[in-house]
Amino acid sequence: MSNDIRQIAHALLSEGKVSSVIGYAEGSLKGRVQTLIAHTAREAEKFIFNENCVNNLAVYLTKSYGLINKDKPAAVFLKPCDIKSVTALIQEHQLRREDVFIIGLSCQGVKNGNVMAGKCMGCSIHNPQYYDAIVGETVEEKEPGISDPFAKVKEIENMTTQERWDFWMEQFDKCIRCYACRQACPLCYCEECIVDKTQPRWIESSSHPIGNLSWHLIRAFHLAGRCTGCGECDRACHQNIPLSLLNMKMGKEIFELYGYRPGMDTEAKPPLTEFKMEDSEEFIR
Amino acid sequence: MNENFEPKIAAFVCTWCTYTGADLAGTSRLKYEPNVRVLRLPCTGRIDFSLVIKAFENGADGVLISGCHPNDCHYNAGNFHARRRFAIFRKLLEFTGIDPNRVQFSWVSAAEGAKWRDVVNAVTDEIRKLGPFNEYQKLIHDSFPFRHEDSGAEEISEKEQVENVK
């Protein structure tokens, strides 16, 4: 498969069809990969795709990386789950479909370290929904490896209020506020994040309990109805805070209340930007 | 729990309906619990949940959000957006172990001074039953050990102070 990848990247770059190709290359450690942004056909020789390619490259399509320009599209290698992030970016007018050349990769699950990534356990999309070119053979769609992707979320839901508080306080206590979760997230594309605002200071910036709680509440809520579940926040967090649980909970509630799943339709409006007259208001006095 | 506990409640209200309704309660000389601090905003759609978090950070025991009834919004749709946002926000609070009853939501129109009184009384009662938000107070105390707080901080008698100086 890596050969096909190099060929297609080489062809796109040498024909001058794209400005750059964003893909995976061998990392400096065994079993790890790194991102390679190739601007010349010669660099394309380094591209690979294997079971270690867990990163979501959609993050490089956000404005801050400056890889998208109007003259030529940027090509990017995307797994089916990563395409959901692109869908969300298009939905939110952060990206135009014609500015990106999607090279779809069929995927049977990738590894994070030595074990299968959490997101792959509950995955049911193994072939890209849309693409400009595709590499590799179509793989058979199969049922998720685990019966209930929300098992851990439900476990927390079943705790008492005090137990939930203690659980999250223990988790948030580990946070050192490096914002790796934000940087890795393709949908955290704000040019100025609320946490960096100082007038007023919405979120205390040092890593003490108040600031950590506010940051994680606000991060989770800003991704409610938008998070596509790529799991990059979890992977980026070196303190091992299970951040995606918060996002999954938000996704679950959004689906139950408004029947919406993020990253499925470029034309759909995100659920918190629209409303229906008959929305539930059982919590209102 | 302290029996004399009086909760501090931050009430975020929209200027067009609830604020005017609260005003009507005042001009009608209706008596209600003095625990709410009314904060006026243009619309419930403007009430960012960060404001709610800020209220807790500043020592509120509960939050009340109130605006125009559906279809009465001065800006047509602000309250509908707020309704969705807070339906989800409550779930997030619940999930992180904060009692969602600490954040109350209501529709009070400009003509409903009496409803405002009832809502404030009911909410104050409920927050009083929940008791002081000790978990959050503790976080504040742990985060800012040198900040002086009325609640939580140990009261040092004048005598002790004099002795400390010595």
Interface residues (C-beta under 8 A of the other chain):
Chain A: I156 E157 T161 Q162 E163 R164 W165 D166 F167 W168 M169 I194 W202 I203 E204 H208 P209 I210 G211 L213 S214 H216 L217 I218 A220 F221 A224 G225 L246 K249 M250 E253 I254 L257 Y258 P271 L272 T273 F275 M277 D279 S280 E281 F283 I284 R285
Chain B: F49 S50 I53 K54 E57 P70 N71 A77 F80 H81 R83 R84 R85 F86 A87 I88 F89 R90 K91 L92 L93 E94 F95 T96 G97 I98 D99 P100 Q104 F105 S106 W107 V119 A122 V123 E135 L139 I140 D142 S143 F144
